[in-house]
Amino acid sequence: MKILLFGSLSEKIAREVTGDIPLEGCSVAALRKMLVDRDPSCAPLARPSTRACVDQVIVPEDFVIRPGQEVAFVPPVSGG
């Protein structure tokens, strides 16, 4: 499974997180916890302002991820 990271997350952690991550029946909240527990450098993923996207749509924390879906995390964006 590959999880994409964008913006400052890709600079602080990596552009993608890969590995044996069991996603079937996993909620976004559980995935965040699993990633941080596995690698403390992923701590920014646990921030409430970091949004989760599945198949390019922002999803809530209780969203259940199915196999084959694209998962990405996006930091808050500011502009002027």
N, C-alpha and C positions, 0 to 999 in steps of 0.2 A: 504494500500500500504506500502511496505517495501522498503527502499532505503539502500543499503549496503555501508559502508565506510571502506576503507583499509588504512594500514600504519599509519602514524602520525595522519591522520584524525580520525581514530578509537580511538586513544589515547586522542586526544583533545576534541572530540565531543562525539562519541559513535560508537559501531560497526554497528549499524543500526539506521535509523530514521524511525519511524512508525507513522501512524496517518491517518486522513482523508485528503489525498492529491489528489485533482482532476487532474489526468494525461491525460485524453483523450483530444487530440489536444494540449497538452502542449509541448512547445519546451524545450530543455535542458536549455537555457538561462532563460526562464520564471520559470522553476523549481528551479534553483539556487536562483533567486530573491525571490520566494515564501518561500523557506526554511529559508533564511537569515531574511526576514521580520517577519516570524513567531517566529524565535528563533535566537537572535543575536550571540549566541555561534557557530552558523553554518557559521559565516563570512569566515572561511578558504575555504569554498566551492565556494566562489565568486572569488577567485584568478584565473587569467588566466592560471596559471601553473597546476591547479587541473583539471585533465581530467575526462570527463564523459564517462561511458561505458554503452551501452544498449545491453543486451544479450551477454555480454563478448566481445563486439567490441567497440573500441574507436569511438565516434561519434562527429560531429561538433555541435556548439551551436544552429544551426537552425534545428537540427534533431527533429522531432515530435515523441513523445513517445505514444505508443498505449497501451491500457489496457492489462495487463498480462505480459508485458515485464519486465525483470529484469533490474533495474537501479543501478549503482554503481558509486562512485566517488573515484578516485585514485590520490594521491599526486605525485609530480615529484619524480623520483627515481634517485639516484646518486650511482655511484660505482667506483671502482678503479681497 
